[in-house]
Amino acid sequence: MFVVSLTYTAPLSDVDALLDAHVAWLKQAYADGAFLASGRKVPREGGVILARGERAALEARLAKDPFAEGGVARYDIIEFVPGMTAPGLESLKEA
């Protein structure tokens, strides 16, 4: 599993110009089962994505994010193995 931290590298006006395309990209990743959760950082200086799958596939998907293609965000990927979860989230555990 992965935590992806996006940090904006351009003014919010540039980010906002790509927001609709970014949201469509996110929706496709959810439909594909790759993303589990996402949202804005507070303060609004980027976002966070909780993802599953293989790292190479995630990196390829991130490269196609309109934010990446538009050069308005940097991505940091943290891989972890969930060993404990809150009730109801047991399906996220890995061996």
C-alpha positions in Angstrom: 0.0 0.0 0.0 1.1 3.5 -0.7 0.7 7.0 0.7 1.2 9.6 -2.0 1.9 13.1 -1.0 1.4 15.8 -3.7 3.0 19.2 -3.2 2.0 22.0 -5.5 4.9 23.6 -7.3 2.9 26.3 -9.0 0.4 29.0 -8.0 -3.1 27.8 -7.1 -4.5 29.5 -10.2 -2.4 27.1 -12.3 -3.5 24.1 -10.2 -7.2 25.2 -10.4 -7.0 25.4 -14.2 -6.2 21.6 -14.2 -8.5 20.6 -11.3 -11.4 19.2 -13.4 -9.1 17.0 -15.4 -7.3 15.9 -12.2 -10.7 15.0 -10.6 -11.6 12.9 -13.7 -8.2 11.2 -13.5 -8.9 10.4 -9.8 -12.3 9.0 -10.6 -10.8 6.6 -13.1 -8.2 5.4 -10.6 -11.0 4.7 -8.1 -13.0 2.9 -10.8 -9.9 0.8 -11.5 -9.5 -0.1 -7.8 -6.1 1.6 -7.5 -7.1 4.4 -5.1 -8.7 4.0 -1.7 -8.9 7.6 -0.5 -7.7 11.1 -1.5 -8.1 14.7 -0.5 -6.5 18.1 0.0 -3.9 19.0 2.5 -4.7 21.6 5.0 -3.5 24.3 4.4 -4.1 23.8 0.7 -0.6 23.2 -0.5 -1.1 19.8 -2.1 -3.0 16.5 -1.6 -2.8 13.0 -0.3 -3.7 9.7 -2.0 -4.0 6.3 -0.4 -3.3 3.7 -3.1 -2.8 0.0 -3.6 -1.1 -2.1 -6.3 2.4 -2.3 -7.6 4.7 0.6 -7.3 5.6 0.7 -11.0 2.0 0.8 -12.0 1.4 3.6 -9.5 4.3 5.6 -10.8 3.0 5.2 -14.3 -0.5 6.3 -13.2 0.9 9.3 -11.4 2.9 10.4 -14.5 -0.5 10.7 -16.3 -2.1 12.9 -13.7 -2.9 16.2 -15.3 -1.1 17.9 -12.4 2.1 16.0 -13.3 1.6 16.6 -17.1 1.0 20.3 -16.3 4.1 20.5 -14.1 2.1 21.9 -11.1 2.8 19.1 -8.5 5.6 17.0 -7.1 4.9 13.5 -5.8 6.4 11.7 -2.8 5.5 8.0 -2.5 5.7 6.1 0.8 5.2 2.4 0.7 3.9 0.6 3.8 2.5 -2.8 4.9 -0.7 -2.3 6.9 -0.6 -4.8 9.8 -3.4 -3.3 11.9 -6.6 -1.5 10.9 -9.7 0.0 12.5 -12.8 -2.2 12.5 -14.3 -2.3 9.1 -11.0 -1.8 7.3 -9.6 -5.3 7.7 -9.5 -5.8 3.9 -6.6 -3.3 3.9 -4.3 -5.6 5.9 -1.4 -7.3 4.1 0.6 -10.3 5.2 
